[in-house]
Structure formats: C-alpha cells, structure tokens
C-alpha cells in the first residue's frame, strides 16, 4: 500500500507525522483560519464600524445630554439612521433610537432630531 502525500492546507508544504494533521505549524493554521473567517466576519465588521461612527457623531453634537440638530447635519457626517442598538418608546408613544447610550428622536416632521443621553442604571 502506497502512502498518500499530504500537504499543509495553507502553504502546501509536505506534512509529516499524524495522519489527521492538516497544517505544518500554528502559524499556517492561524493564517488559514483567519482568512476563512475574514469573509464571514466582514458584515459584522462593517456594521460595528458604522455603529461606532454613529456613536461618535451623536456624541459630537450631544455635548449637554440633550440637544437638537438638523437631519442634514447628521447625514452629511455619514450618520446611518438604519443602524442602532436599541429602541425605547415612552408613555407619550415617542420612539427613541439608541446607539448604546446616545439616543435620537425624529421631530419637526423628520427635519430635526432631538438627541438625548440615556442615564446609566448606576446614575439613577
């Protein structure tokens, strides 16, 4: 019976040792798995990047924990209104969208936004 030659899945180097071995070393194993996961994680990375950007924009304009700003101002900064981390509807049926602790509420027919900061439970 002839032995089948096995090669590293990452670099192609001939493998010696155990029959179930797939990589020649930890570096090749890590590189292979990082490349494989890079595609899977691309959407998550883009979403998290935009959430961080949204948070920075809200924090930039909401320096006093409550203020108003024009929708166009947020849009020009690259704010994405479709990405947020939570929703809160108060007793008056106003729906606030939050990016972590920074929130916004559409006012004046969507032309302006009320920016608020959610108090941490420790602050209450």
C-alpha positions in Angstrom: 0.0 0.0 0.0 1.4 3.4 -1.1 1.3 6.3 1.3 -0.6 9.3 0.1 1.4 12.5 0.2 -0.3 15.1 2.4 0.3 18.9 2.2 -0.4 21.8 4.5 -3.7 23.5 3.6 -2.1 26.9 3.9 1.4 26.8 2.5 1.4 23.5 0.6 4.5 22.1 2.5 4.7 18.3 2.8 3.2 17.1 6.1 4.9 14.5 8.3 3.6 12.9 11.4 0.0 12.2 12.3 -2.4 11.2 9.6 -5.1 13.7 10.6 -2.6 16.6 10.6 -3.7 19.5 8.2 -1.1 22.2 8.9 2.6 22.2 9.2 2.6 24.6 12.2 0.5 27.0 14.3 1.3 30.0 12.0 -0.2 28.2 9.0 -3.2 27.0 11.0 -3.9 30.6 12.2 -3.4 32.2 8.8 -5.7 29.6 7.1 -8.5 30.1 9.8 -8.1 33.9 9.8 -8.6 34.0 6.0 -11.6 31.7 6.2 -13.2 33.8 8.9 -12.4 37.1 7.3 -15.2 36.7 4.8 -17.7 35.6 7.5 -16.9 38.5 9.7 -16.9 41.2 7.0 -20.6 42.1 7.6 -20.1 42.2 11.4 -17.0 44.4 11.0 -18.8 46.9 8.6 -21.8 47.1 11.0 -19.7 47.6 14.1 -17.7 50.3 12.2 -20.8 52.2 11.3 -22.3 51.8 14.8 -19.1 53.4 16.2 -19.3 56.1 13.6 -23.0 56.8 14.5 -22.0 56.9 18.2 -19.1 59.4 17.5 -21.5 61.7 15.5 -24.2 61.6 18.2 -21.6 62.3 20.9 -20.1 65.2 18.9 -23.4 67.0 18.7 -24.9 66.0 22.0 -22.5 67.5 24.5 -25.1 68.6 27.1 -27.1 65.3 27.2 -30.0 66.9 25.4 -30.0 69.0 22.2 -31.5 69.3 18.7 -29.7 69.0 15.4 -30.8 69.1 11.8 -31.2 65.8 9.9 -29.0 67.1 7.1 -26.2 67.8 9.6 -26.2 64.2 10.8 -26.5 62.9 7.2 -23.5 65.0 6.0 -21.4 63.5 8.7 -22.2 60.0 7.4 -24.8 59.0 10.0 -26.8 55.9 9.1 -30.3 56.1 10.5 -30.9 52.3 9.9 -28.3 51.2 12.4 -28.9 51.4 16.1 -28.5 49.2 19.1 -31.9 49.6 20.9 -35.4 51.2 20.7 -37.3 52.9 23.5 -40.9 54.0 23.3 -42.1 56.3 26.1 -45.6 56.8 27.6 -46.3 59.5 25.0 -45.6 57.0 22.3 -42.4 58.7 21.1 -39.9 56.2 19.7 -36.2 56.9 20.5 -33.5 55.0 18.7 -30.3 54.4 20.7 -26.7 53.8 19.7 -25.6 52.4 23.1 -26.3 55.3 25.5 -26.8 58.1 22.8 -30.3 58.4 21.5 -32.2 60.3 18.9 -35.9 61.1 18.3 -37.3 62.5 15.0 -39.0 65.9 15.5 -40.4 68.6 13.2 -41.5 66.1 10.6 -38.1 64.4 10.4 -36.2 67.6 9.6 -34.6 67.8 13.1 -33.6 65.3 15.7 -33.7 65.5 19.5 -30.5 64.0 20.8 -30.5 62.6 24.3 -28.2 60.6 26.5 -29.6 57.6 28.5 -28.6 57.6 32.1 -26.8 54.6 33.3 -28.6 52.5 35.9 -25.8 53.3 38.3 -26.6 57.1 37.8 -30.3 56.6 38.8 
